[in-house]
Protein backbone atom coordinates (compact mmCIF):
# COMPACT_ATOMS: atom_id res chain seq x y z
CA UNK A 1 0.00 0.00 0.00
CA UNK A 2 1.06 3.54 -0.72
CA UNK A 3 1.13 6.43 1.73
CA UNK A 4 -1.21 9.19 0.58
CA UNK A 5 -2.81 12.38 1.77
CA UNK A 6 -6.47 13.01 0.89
CA UNK A 7 -5.73 14.82 -2.39
CA UNK A 8 -3.57 11.90 -3.55
CA UNK A 9 -6.19 9.38 -2.46
CA UNK A 10 -8.94 11.16 -4.39
CA UNK A 11 -6.70 11.40 -7.44
CA UNK A 12 -5.97 7.68 -7.17
CA UNK A 13 -9.70 6.89 -6.93
CA UNK A 14 -10.46 8.82 -10.11
CA UNK A 15 -7.52 7.22 -11.92
CA UNK A 16 -8.80 3.76 -10.96
CA UNK A 17 -12.33 4.61 -12.07
CA UNK A 18 -11.23 6.06 -15.43
CA UNK A 19 -9.11 2.97 -16.06
CA UNK A 20 -11.80 0.44 -15.14
CA UNK A 21 -14.87 1.99 -16.74
CA UNK A 22 -14.90 3.75 -20.14
CA UNK A 23 -18.19 5.43 -19.17
CA UNK A 24 -16.55 7.45 -16.39
CA UNK A 25 -15.45 10.98 -17.28
CA UNK A 26 -14.43 14.05 -15.31
CA UNK A 27 -15.10 17.69 -16.07
CA UNK A 28 -15.21 21.05 -14.36
CA UNK A 29 -13.40 24.37 -14.13
CA UNK A 30 -9.62 23.91 -14.45
CA UNK A 31 -9.73 20.15 -13.79
CA UNK A 32 -7.99 19.19 -17.04
CA UNK A 33 -4.66 20.74 -17.99
CA UNK A 34 -4.24 22.55 -14.66
CA UNK A 35 -5.28 19.55 -12.55
CA UNK A 36 -7.76 21.43 -10.38
CA UNK A 37 -7.22 24.32 -7.99
CA UNK A 38 -6.21 21.82 -5.27
CA UNK A 39 -4.57 19.42 -7.78
CA UNK A 40 -7.07 16.60 -7.15
CA UNK A 41 -7.20 15.79 -10.87
CA UNK A 42 -3.53 16.40 -11.63
CA UNK A 43 -2.18 14.19 -14.43
CA UNK A 44 -5.54 12.60 -15.28
CA UNK A 45 -6.03 14.45 -18.57
CA UNK A 46 -2.51 13.61 -19.70
CA UNK A 47 -3.02 9.93 -18.87
CA UNK A 48 -6.61 9.41 -20.01
CA UNK A 49 -7.07 12.02 -22.72
CA UNK A 50 -9.02 15.19 -23.42
CA UNK A 51 -12.35 13.40 -23.84
CA UNK A 52 -12.19 11.76 -20.41
CA UNK A 53 -10.97 14.72 -18.33
CA UNK A 54 -11.67 18.19 -19.66
CA UNK A 55 -12.08 21.84 -18.71
CA UNK A 56 -15.38 23.70 -18.92
CA UNK A 57 -16.56 27.32 -18.87
CA UNK A 58 -17.40 28.95 -15.54
CA UNK A 59 -21.04 27.88 -15.64
CA UNK A 60 -22.01 25.64 -12.73
CA UNK A 61 -25.65 25.23 -13.80
CA UNK A 62 -24.42 24.19 -17.23
CA UNK A 63 -22.01 21.62 -15.80
CA UNK A 64 -24.76 19.89 -13.87
CA UNK A 65 -27.28 20.25 -16.69
CA UNK A 66 -25.10 18.45 -19.23
CA UNK A 67 -24.25 15.76 -16.67
CA UNK A 68 -27.96 14.83 -16.50
CA UNK A 69 -28.06 14.11 -20.24
CA UNK A 70 -24.80 12.18 -20.04
CA UNK A 71 -26.07 10.06 -17.14
CA UNK A 72 -29.40 9.35 -18.85
CA UNK A 73 -27.48 7.87 -21.77
CA UNK A 74 -25.25 5.62 -19.72
CA UNK A 75 -22.22 7.71 -18.77
CA UNK A 76 -20.99 8.20 -15.20
CA UNK A 77 -19.87 11.81 -14.93
CA UNK A 78 -17.74 13.12 -12.06
CA UNK A 79 -18.41 16.87 -11.95
CA UNK A 80 -16.14 19.12 -9.91
CA UNK A 81 -17.53 22.35 -8.49
CA UNK A 82 -14.34 24.25 -7.73
CA UNK A 83 -15.54 25.41 -4.28
CA UNK A 84 -18.79 24.43 -2.55
CA UNK A 85 -19.50 28.15 -2.25
CA UNK A 86 -19.96 28.19 -6.04
CA UNK A 87 -22.59 25.46 -6.11
CA UNK A 88 -25.60 27.75 -5.69
CA UNK A 89 -26.05 28.56 -9.42
CA UNK A 90 -26.33 24.77 -9.97
CA UNK A 91 -28.77 24.17 -7.11
CA UNK A 92 -31.87 24.23 -9.32
CA UNK A 93 -30.39 21.63 -11.68
CA UNK A 94 -29.31 19.42 -8.76
CA UNK A 95 -32.66 19.60 -6.95
CA UNK A 96 -35.07 19.68 -9.88
CA UNK A 97 -33.29 17.40 -12.35
CA UNK A 98 -30.47 15.33 -10.85
CA UNK A 99 -32.29 14.29 -7.68
CA UNK A 100 -35.63 13.61 -9.42
CA UNK A 101 -34.60 11.76 -12.59
CA UNK A 102 -35.15 8.20 -11.32
CA UNK A 103 -38.47 9.15 -9.66
CA UNK A 104 -39.94 11.19 -12.50
CA UNK A 105 -39.05 8.50 -15.07
CA UNK A 106 -40.42 5.66 -12.90
CA UNK A 107 -36.99 4.05 -12.94
CA UNK A 108 -36.49 4.25 -16.72
CA UNK A 109 -33.49 6.52 -16.19
CA UNK A 110 -31.00 6.88 -13.39
CA UNK A 111 -28.56 9.65 -12.56
CA UNK A 112 -25.19 8.10 -11.65
CA UNK A 113 -23.64 11.53 -11.20
CA UNK A 114 -21.02 12.32 -8.57
CA UNK A 115 -20.67 16.01 -7.73
CA UNK A 116 -17.33 16.63 -6.03
CA UNK A 117 -16.57 19.87 -4.24
CA UNK A 118 -14.12 21.16 -1.61
CA UNK A 119 -16.08 22.52 1.34
CA UNK A 120 -15.63 24.04 4.78
CA UNK A 121 -13.22 26.47 6.38
CA UNK A 122 -9.89 26.54 8.08
CA UNK A 123 -7.77 27.84 5.19
CA UNK A 124 -8.39 31.60 5.59
CA UNK A 125 -10.65 31.60 2.55
CA UNK A 126 -13.18 34.10 3.85
CA UNK A 127 -16.90 34.05 3.30
CA UNK A 128 -16.87 32.93 -0.35
CA UNK A 129 -14.45 30.02 -0.03
CA UNK A 130 -15.28 28.48 3.36
CA UNK A 131 -18.97 27.58 3.46
CA UNK A 132 -20.40 24.27 4.66
CA UNK A 133 -23.39 23.49 2.44
CA UNK A 134 -24.21 19.91 3.42
CA UNK A 135 -27.61 20.58 5.01
CA UNK A 136 -28.88 22.06 1.73
CA UNK A 137 -28.48 18.63 0.13
CA UNK A 138 -29.41 16.26 2.95
CA UNK A 139 -32.84 17.94 2.78
CA UNK A 140 -33.34 16.91 -0.87
CA UNK A 141 -34.94 13.52 -1.48
CA UNK A 142 -33.04 11.55 -4.11
CA UNK A 143 -29.52 12.67 -3.21
CA UNK A 144 -26.84 10.92 -1.19
CA UNK A 145 -24.37 13.12 0.71
CA UNK A 146 -20.88 11.91 1.59
CA UNK A 147 -18.07 13.59 3.57
CA UNK A 148 -14.83 11.68 4.26
CA UNK A 149 -12.44 12.41 7.13
CA UNK A 150 -9.27 10.58 6.03
CA UNK A 151 -7.48 9.45 2.86
CA UNK A 152 -8.43 5.76 3.08
CA UNK A 153 -12.13 6.55 3.38
CA UNK A 154 -11.91 9.33 0.78
CA UNK A 155 -10.74 6.93 -1.93
CA UNK A 156 -13.09 4.08 -1.02
CA UNK A 157 -16.10 6.35 -0.63
CA UNK A 158 -15.45 8.16 -3.92
CA UNK A 159 -15.21 4.86 -5.80
CA UNK A 160 -18.44 3.66 -4.19
CA UNK A 161 -20.13 6.98 -5.03
CA UNK A 162 -19.21 6.88 -8.72
CA UNK A 163 -20.31 3.24 -8.99
CA UNK A 164 -23.63 4.10 -7.31
CA UNK A 165 -26.63 4.39 -9.66
CA UNK A 166 -28.06 7.38 -7.79
CA UNK A 167 -26.54 10.87 -7.55
CA UNK A 168 -24.03 11.66 -4.81
CA UNK A 169 -22.91 15.04 -3.51
CA UNK A 170 -19.34 14.32 -2.40
CA UNK A 171 -18.00 17.10 -0.18
CA UNK A 172 -14.28 17.14 0.53
CA UNK A 173 -13.02 18.91 3.70
CA UNK A 174 -10.24 21.02 2.26
CA UNK A 175 -8.80 21.80 5.71
CA UNK A 176 -7.42 18.24 5.80
CA UNK A 177 -6.62 17.79 2.10
CA UNK A 178 -2.88 17.75 2.72
CA UNK A 179 -2.56 16.03 6.08
CA UNK A 180 -2.28 17.07 9.72
CA UNK A 181 -3.02 20.36 11.44
CA UNK A 182 -0.55 22.26 13.51
CA UNK A 183 -1.29 23.39 17.06
CA UNK A 184 -1.69 27.10 16.24
CA UNK A 185 -4.85 29.13 16.94
CA UNK A 186 -6.67 26.27 18.67
CA UNK A 187 -6.16 23.97 15.70
CA UNK A 188 -6.03 20.37 16.86
CA UNK A 189 -3.14 18.03 16.27
CA UNK A 190 -4.39 15.41 13.86
CA UNK A 191 -4.26 11.70 14.70
CA UNK A 192 -1.94 11.54 11.67
CA UNK A 193 0.55 13.94 13.27
CA UNK A 194 3.25 11.25 13.32
CA UNK A 195 2.16 10.10 9.88
CA UNK A 196 1.02 13.05 7.75
CA UNK A 197 -0.82 10.70 5.40
CA UNK A 198 -2.51 7.30 5.55
CA UNK A 199 -1.85 3.94 3.99
CA UNK A 200 -4.15 3.63 1.00
CA UNK A 201 -4.40 0.63 -1.35
CA UNK A 202 -3.29 1.39 -4.90
CA UNK A 203 -6.12 -0.41 -6.67
CA UNK A 204 -9.88 -0.66 -6.50
CA UNK A 205 -11.75 -0.93 -3.21
CA UNK A 206 -15.00 0.43 -1.84
CA UNK A 207 -16.05 1.90 1.48
CA UNK A 208 -19.81 1.30 1.63
CA UNK A 209 -22.14 4.27 1.58
CA UNK A 210 -24.48 4.63 4.55
CA UNK A 211 -22.10 3.09 7.08
CA UNK A 212 -20.52 5.11 9.88
CA UNK A 213 -17.19 4.30 11.53
CA UNK A 214 -16.16 4.37 15.17
CA UNK A 215 -13.17 6.73 15.25
CA UNK A 216 -12.75 6.19 19.00
CA UNK A 217 -14.50 3.79 21.36
CA UNK A 218 -15.74 5.08 24.70
CA UNK A 219 -18.42 4.77 27.34
CA UNK A 220 -19.15 8.26 28.76
CA UNK A 221 -20.66 10.19 25.85
CA UNK A 222 -21.28 9.75 22.12
CA UNK A 223 -19.91 12.45 19.81
CA UNK A 224 -21.25 12.62 16.26
CA UNK A 225 -19.01 14.34 13.71
CA UNK A 226 -17.81 14.21 10.11
CA UNK A 227 -15.02 15.57 7.95
CA UNK A 228 -12.54 17.90 9.64
CA UNK A 229 -14.54 17.90 12.86
CA UNK A 230 -13.67 14.25 13.51
CA UNK A 231 -10.10 15.37 14.17
CA UNK A 232 -11.18 18.39 16.18
CA UNK A 233 -13.26 16.06 18.37
CA UNK A 234 -10.45 13.56 18.86
CA UNK A 235 -8.17 16.37 20.04
CA UNK A 236 -10.92 17.72 22.32
CA UNK A 237 -11.51 14.33 23.94
CA UNK A 238 -7.89 14.23 25.07
CA UNK A 239 -8.15 17.80 26.36
CA UNK A 240 -11.38 17.13 28.28
CA UNK A 241 -10.29 13.80 29.77
CA UNK A 242 -13.66 12.24 28.92
CA UNK A 243 -14.05 8.67 27.70
CA UNK A 244 -16.01 9.64 24.58
CA UNK A 245 -17.09 7.41 21.74
CA UNK A 246 -16.53 9.30 18.49
CA UNK A 247 -18.70 8.33 15.53
CA UNK A 248 -17.47 9.42 12.09
CA UNK A 249 -20.67 9.52 10.04
CA UNK A 250 -18.88 9.38 6.65
CA UNK A 251 -22.26 9.31 4.83
CA UNK A 252 -24.63 12.02 6.03
CA UNK A 253 -27.53 10.70 4.01
CA UNK A 254 -28.55 7.95 4.20
CA UNK A 255 -27.24 8.22 7.76
CA UNK A 256 -26.24 5.13 9.74
CA UNK A 257 -28.95 5.43 12.37
CA UNK A 258 -28.19 2.00 13.84
CA UNK A 259 -24.60 2.98 14.64
CA UNK A 260 -25.75 6.27 16.16
CA UNK A 261 -28.52 4.86 18.33
CA UNK A 262 -26.45 1.89 19.41
CA UNK A 263 -23.74 4.18 20.70
CA UNK A 264 -26.10 6.68 22.40
CA UNK A 265 -28.02 3.91 24.16
CA UNK A 266 -24.70 2.68 25.51
CA UNK A 267 -23.34 6.04 26.69
CA UNK A 268 -26.55 7.89 27.59
CA UNK A 269 -25.18 11.22 26.34
CA UNK A 270 -24.74 12.86 22.94
CA UNK A 271 -22.77 15.82 21.59
CA UNK A 272 -22.98 16.77 17.91
CA UNK A 273 -20.21 18.74 16.21
CA UNK A 274 -20.12 20.39 12.78
CA UNK A 275 -18.58 23.56 11.39
CA UNK A 276 -21.66 24.67 9.47
CA UNK A 277 -24.00 27.33 10.79
CA UNK A 278 -25.90 26.09 13.85
CA UNK A 279 -29.48 27.01 12.89
CA UNK A 280 -31.00 24.36 10.59
CA UNK A 281 -27.58 22.69 10.31
CA UNK A 282 -27.39 18.92 9.90
CA UNK A 283 -26.80 18.67 13.65
CA UNK A 284 -30.44 19.66 14.21
CA UNK A 285 -31.60 16.64 12.20
CA UNK A 286 -29.19 14.37 14.06
CA UNK A 287 -30.47 15.72 17.37
CA UNK A 288 -34.07 14.98 16.37
CA UNK A 289 -33.20 11.46 15.23
CA UNK A 290 -31.44 10.71 18.52
CA UNK A 291 -34.20 12.27 20.64
CA UNK A 292 -36.91 10.26 18.87
CA UNK A 293 -35.11 6.94 19.29
CA UNK A 294 -33.08 7.28 22.49
CA UNK A 295 -35.20 9.49 24.78
CA UNK A 296 -35.39 7.00 27.66
CA UNK A 297 -31.64 6.30 27.46
CA UNK A 298 -30.52 9.94 27.64
CA UNK A 299 -29.06 11.17 30.92
CA UNK A 300 -28.42 14.73 29.72
CA UNK A 301 -29.68 17.10 27.01
CA UNK A 302 -28.21 16.67 23.53
CA UNK A 303 -25.63 19.41 22.88
CA UNK A 304 -24.50 20.93 19.59
CA UNK A 305 -21.18 22.64 18.85
CA UNK A 306 -21.26 24.44 15.50
CA UNK A 307 -20.39 27.53 13.54
CA UNK A 308 -22.10 30.77 14.50
CA UNK A 309 -25.18 32.11 12.71
CA UNK A 310 -23.18 34.64 10.71
CA UNK A 311 -21.53 34.74 7.30
CA UNK A 312 -18.19 32.97 7.50
CA UNK A 313 -15.66 35.57 8.70
CA UNK A 314 -12.11 36.10 7.49
CA UNK A 315 -10.57 38.09 10.34
CA UNK A 316 -12.14 35.95 13.09
CA UNK A 317 -11.97 32.55 11.43
CA UNK A 318 -10.69 30.70 14.49
CA UNK A 319 -13.42 32.15 16.69
CA UNK A 320 -15.97 30.81 14.20
CA UNK A 321 -14.35 27.46 13.37
CA UNK A 322 -15.27 25.02 16.19
CA UNK A 323 -11.99 24.11 17.88
CA UNK A 324 -10.99 21.63 20.59
CA UNK A 325 -11.61 24.12 23.40
CA UNK A 326 -15.26 24.64 22.47
CA UNK A 327 -15.84 20.92 22.00
CA UNK A 328 -14.05 20.05 25.26
CA UNK A 329 -16.26 22.54 27.11
CA UNK A 330 -19.37 20.84 25.72
CA UNK A 331 -18.05 17.41 26.73
CA UNK A 332 -17.46 18.60 30.29
CA UNK A 333 -20.86 20.28 30.41
CA UNK A 334 -22.73 17.14 29.34
CA UNK A 335 -20.89 15.07 31.94
CA UNK A 336 -21.90 17.52 34.68
CA UNK A 337 -25.60 17.53 33.70
C-alpha positions as CSV (number, residue, x, y, z in Angstrom):
1,X,0.0,0.0,0.0
2,X,1.1,3.5,-0.7
3,X,1.1,6.4,1.7
4,X,-1.2,9.2,0.6
5,X,-2.8,12.4,1.8
6,X,-6.5,13.0,0.9
7,X,-5.7,14.8,-2.4
8,X,-3.6,11.9,-3.6
9,X,-6.2,9.4,-2.5
10,X,-8.9,11.2,-4.4
11,X,-6.7,11.4,-7.4
12,X,-6.0,7.7,-7.2
13,X,-9.7,6.9,-6.9
14,X,-10.5,8.8,-10.1
15,X,-7.5,7.2,-11.9
16,X,-8.8,3.8,-11.0
17,X,-12.3,4.6,-12.1
18,X,-11.2,6.1,-15.4
19,X,-9.1,3.0,-16.1
20,X,-11.8,0.4,-15.1
21,X,-14.9,2.0,-16.7
22,X,-14.9,3.7,-20.1
23,X,-18.2,5.4,-19.2
24,X,-16.6,7.5,-16.4
25,X,-15.4,11.0,-17.3
26,X,-14.4,14.1,-15.3
27,X,-15.1,17.7,-16.1
28,X,-15.2,21.1,-14.4
29,X,-13.4,24.4,-14.1
30,X,-9.6,23.9,-14.4
31,X,-9.7,20.1,-13.8
32,X,-8.0,19.2,-17.0
33,X,-4.7,20.7,-18.0
34,X,-4.2,22.5,-14.7
35,X,-5.3,19.5,-12.6
36,X,-7.8,21.4,-10.4
37,X,-7.2,24.3,-8.0
38,X,-6.2,21.8,-5.3
39,X,-4.6,19.4,-7.8
40,X,-7.1,16.6,-7.1
41,X,-7.2,15.8,-10.9
42,X,-3.5,16.4,-11.6
43,X,-2.2,14.2,-14.4
44,X,-5.5,12.6,-15.3
45,X,-6.0,14.4,-18.6
46,X,-2.5,13.6,-19.7
47,X,-3.0,9.9,-18.9
48,X,-6.6,9.4,-20.0
49,X,-7.1,12.0,-22.7
50,X,-9.0,15.2,-23.4
51,X,-12.3,13.4,-23.8
52,X,-12.2,11.8,-20.4
53,X,-11.0,14.7,-18.3
54,X,-11.7,18.2,-19.7
55,X,-12.1,21.8,-18.7
56,X,-15.4,23.7,-18.9
57,X,-16.6,27.3,-18.9
58,X,-17.4,29.0,-15.5
59,X,-21.0,27.9,-15.6
60,X,-22.0,25.6,-12.7
61,X,-25.6,25.2,-13.8
62,X,-24.4,24.2,-17.2
63,X,-22.0,21.6,-15.8
64,X,-24.8,19.9,-13.9
65,X,-27.3,20.3,-16.7
66,X,-25.1,18.4,-19.2
67,X,-24.3,15.8,-16.7
68,X,-28.0,14.8,-16.5
69,X,-28.1,14.1,-20.2
70,X,-24.8,12.2,-20.0
71,X,-26.1,10.1,-17.1
72,X,-29.4,9.3,-18.8
73,X,-27.5,7.9,-21.8
74,X,-25.2,5.6,-19.7
75,X,-22.2,7.7,-18.8
76,X,-21.0,8.2,-15.2
77,X,-19.9,11.8,-14.9
78,X,-17.7,13.1,-12.1
79,X,-18.4,16.9,-11.9
80,X,-16.1,19.1,-9.9
81,X,-17.5,22.4,-8.5
82,X,-14.3,24.3,-7.7
83,X,-15.5,25.4,-4.3
84,X,-18.8,24.4,-2.6
85,X,-19.5,28.2,-2.3
86,X,-20.0,28.2,-6.0
87,X,-22.6,25.5,-6.1
88,X,-25.6,27.8,-5.7
89,X,-26.1,28.6,-9.4
90,X,-26.3,24.8,-10.0
91,X,-28.8,24.2,-7.1
92,X,-31.9,24.2,-9.3
93,X,-30.4,21.6,-11.7
94,X,-29.3,19.4,-8.8
95,X,-32.7,19.6,-6.9
96,X,-35.1,19.7,-9.9
97,X,-33.3,17.4,-12.3
98,X,-30.5,15.3,-10.9
99,X,-32.3,14.3,-7.7
100,X,-35.6,13.6,-9.4
101,X,-34.6,11.8,-12.6
102,X,-35.2,8.2,-11.3
103,X,-38.5,9.1,-9.7
104,X,-39.9,11.2,-12.5
105,X,-39.0,8.5,-15.1
106,X,-40.4,5.7,-12.9
107,X,-37.0,4.1,-12.9
108,X,-36.5,4.2,-16.7
109,X,-33.5,6.5,-16.2
110,X,-31.0,6.9,-13.4
111,X,-28.6,9.6,-12.6
112,X,-25.2,8.1,-11.7
113,X,-23.6,11.5,-11.2
114,X,-21.0,12.3,-8.6
115,X,-20.7,16.0,-7.7
116,X,-17.3,16.6,-6.0
117,X,-16.6,19.9,-4.2
118,X,-14.1,21.2,-1.6
119,X,-16.1,22.5,1.3
120,X,-15.6,24.0,4.8
121,X,-13.2,26.5,6.4
122,X,-9.9,26.5,8.1
123,X,-7.8,27.8,5.2
124,X,-8.4,31.6,5.6
125,X,-10.6,31.6,2.5
126,X,-13.2,34.1,3.8
127,X,-16.9,34.0,3.3
128,X,-16.9,32.9,-0.4
129,X,-14.4,30.0,0.0
130,X,-15.3,28.5,3.4
131,X,-19.0,27.6,3.5
132,X,-20.4,24.3,4.7
133,X,-23.4,23.5,2.4
134,X,-24.2,19.9,3.4
135,X,-27.6,20.6,5.0
136,X,-28.9,22.1,1.7
137,X,-28.5,18.6,0.1
138,X,-29.4,16.3,3.0
139,X,-32.8,17.9,2.8
140,X,-33.3,16.9,-0.9
141,X,-34.9,13.5,-1.5
142,X,-33.0,11.5,-4.1
143,X,-29.5,12.7,-3.2
144,X,-26.8,10.9,-1.2
145,X,-24.4,13.1,0.7
146,X,-20.9,11.9,1.6
147,X,-18.1,13.6,3.6
148,X,-14.8,11.7,4.3
149,X,-12.4,12.4,7.1
150,X,-9.3,10.6,6.0
151,X,-7.5,9.5,2.9
152,X,-8.4,5.8,3.1
153,X,-12.1,6.6,3.4
154,X,-11.9,9.3,0.8
155,X,-10.7,6.9,-1.9
156,X,-13.1,4.1,-1.0
157,X,-16.1,6.3,-0.6
158,X,-15.4,8.2,-3.9
159,X,-15.2,4.9,-5.8
160,X,-18.4,3.7,-4.2
161,X,-20.1,7.0,-5.0
162,X,-19.2,6.9,-8.7
163,X,-20.3,3.2,-9.0
164,X,-23.6,4.1,-7.3
165,X,-26.6,4.4,-9.7
166,X,-28.1,7.4,-7.8
167,X,-26.5,10.9,-7.6
168,X,-24.0,11.7,-4.8
169,X,-22.9,15.0,-3.5
170,X,-19.3,14.3,-2.4
171,X,-18.0,17.1,-0.2
172,X,-14.3,17.1,0.5
173,X,-13.0,18.9,3.7
174,X,-10.2,21.0,2.3
175,X,-8.8,21.8,5.7
176,X,-7.4,18.2,5.8
177,X,-6.6,17.8,2.1
178,X,-2.9,17.8,2.7
179,X,-2.6,16.0,6.1
180,X,-2.3,17.1,9.7
181,X,-3.0,20.4,11.4
182,X,-0.5,22.3,13.5
183,X,-1.3,23.4,17.1
184,X,-1.7,27.1,16.2
185,X,-4.9,29.1,16.9
186,X,-6.7,26.3,18.7
187,X,-6.2,24.0,15.7
188,X,-6.0,20.4,16.9
189,X,-3.1,18.0,16.3
190,X,-4.4,15.4,13.9
191,X,-4.3,11.7,14.7
192,X,-1.9,11.5,11.7
193,X,0.5,13.9,13.3
194,X,3.2,11.3,13.3
195,X,2.2,10.1,9.9
196,X,1.0,13.0,7.7
197,X,-0.8,10.7,5.4
198,X,-2.5,7.3,5.5
199,X,-1.8,3.9,4.0
200,X,-4.2,3.6,1.0
201,X,-4.4,0.6,-1.4
202,X,-3.3,1.4,-4.9
203,X,-6.1,-0.4,-6.7
204,X,-9.9,-0.7,-6.5
205,X,-11.7,-0.9,-3.2
206,X,-15.0,0.4,-1.8
207,X,-16.0,1.9,1.5
208,X,-19.8,1.3,1.6
209,X,-22.1,4.3,1.6
210,X,-24.5,4.6,4.5
211,X,-22.1,3.1,7.1
212,X,-20.5,5.1,9.9
213,X,-17.2,4.3,11.5
214,X,-16.2,4.4,15.2
215,X,-13.2,6.7,15.3
216,X,-12.7,6.2,19.0
217,X,-14.5,3.8,21.4
218,X,-15.7,5.1,24.7
219,X,-18.4,4.8,27.3
220,X,-19.1,8.3,28.8
221,X,-20.7,10.2,25.8
222,X,-21.3,9.7,22.1
223,X,-19.9,12.5,19.8
224,X,-21.3,12.6,16.3
225,X,-19.0,14.3,13.7
226,X,-17.8,14.2,10.1
227,X,-15.0,15.6,8.0
228,X,-12.5,17.9,9.6
229,X,-14.5,17.9,12.9
230,X,-13.7,14.2,13.5
231,X,-10.1,15.4,14.2
232,X,-11.2,18.4,16.2
233,X,-13.3,16.1,18.4
234,X,-10.4,13.6,18.9
235,X,-8.2,16.4,20.0
236,X,-10.9,17.7,22.3
237,X,-11.5,14.3,23.9
238,X,-7.9,14.2,25.1
239,X,-8.2,17.8,26.4
240,X,-11.4,17.1,28.3
241,X,-10.3,13.8,29.8
242,X,-13.7,12.2,28.9
243,X,-14.1,8.7,27.7
244,X,-16.0,9.6,24.6
245,X,-17.1,7.4,21.7
246,X,-16.5,9.3,18.5
247,X,-18.7,8.3,15.5
248,X,-17.5,9.4,12.1
249,X,-20.7,9.5,10.0
250,X,-18.9,9.4,6.6
251,X,-22.3,9.3,4.8
252,X,-24.6,12.0,6.0
253,X,-27.5,10.7,4.0
254,X,-28.5,7.9,4.2
255,X,-27.2,8.2,7.8
256,X,-26.2,5.1,9.7
257,X,-28.9,5.4,12.4
258,X,-28.2,2.0,13.8
259,X,-24.6,3.0,14.6
260,X,-25.8,6.3,16.2
261,X,-28.5,4.9,18.3
262,X,-26.4,1.9,19.4
263,X,-23.7,4.2,20.7
264,X,-26.1,6.7,22.4
265,X,-28.0,3.9,24.2
266,X,-24.7,2.7,25.5
267,X,-23.3,6.0,26.7
268,X,-26.6,7.9,27.6
269,X,-25.2,11.2,26.3
270,X,-24.7,12.9,22.9
271,X,-22.8,15.8,21.6
272,X,-23.0,16.8,17.9
273,X,-20.2,18.7,16.2
274,X,-20.1,20.4,12.8
275,X,-18.6,23.6,11.4
276,X,-21.7,24.7,9.5
277,X,-24.0,27.3,10.8
278,X,-25.9,26.1,13.8
279,X,-29.5,27.0,12.9
280,X,-31.0,24.4,10.6
281,X,-27.6,22.7,10.3
282,X,-27.4,18.9,9.9
283,X,-26.8,18.7,13.6
284,X,-30.4,19.7,14.2
285,X,-31.6,16.6,12.2
286,X,-29.2,14.4,14.1
287,X,-30.5,15.7,17.4
288,X,-34.1,15.0,16.4
289,X,-33.2,11.5,15.2
290,X,-31.4,10.7,18.5
291,X,-34.2,12.3,20.6
292,X,-36.9,10.3,18.9
293,X,-35.1,6.9,19.3
294,X,-33.1,7.3,22.5
295,X,-35.2,9.5,24.8
296,X,-35.4,7.0,27.7
297,X,-31.6,6.3,27.5
298,X,-30.5,9.9,27.6
299,X,-29.1,11.2,30.9
300,X,-28.4,14.7,29.7
301,X,-29.7,17.1,27.0
302,X,-28.2,16.7,23.5
303,X,-25.6,19.4,22.9
304,X,-24.5,20.9,19.6
305,X,-21.2,22.6,18.9
306,X,-21.3,24.4,15.5
307,X,-20.4,27.5,13.5
308,X,-22.1,30.8,14.5
309,X,-25.2,32.1,12.7
310,X,-23.2,34.6,10.7
311,X,-21.5,34.7,7.3
312,X,-18.2,33.0,7.5
313,X,-15.7,35.6,8.7
314,X,-12.1,36.1,7.5
315,X,-10.6,38.1,10.3
316,X,-12.1,36.0,13.1
317,X,-12.0,32.5,11.4
318,X,-10.7,30.7,14.5
319,X,-13.4,32.2,16.7
320,X,-16.0,30.8,14.2
321,X,-14.4,27.5,13.4
322,X,-15.3,25.0,16.2
323,X,-12.0,24.1,17.9
324,X,-11.0,21.6,20.6
325,X,-11.6,24.1,23.4
326,X,-15.3,24.6,22.5
327,X,-15.8,20.9,22.0
328,X,-14.1,20.1,25.3
329,X,-16.3,22.5,27.1
330,X,-19.4,20.8,25.7
331,X,-18.1,17.4,26.7
332,X,-17.5,18.6,30.3
333,X,-20.9,20.3,30.4
334,X,-22.7,17.1,29.3
335,X,-20.9,15.1,31.9
336,X,-21.9,17.5,34.7
337,X,-25.6,17.5,33.7
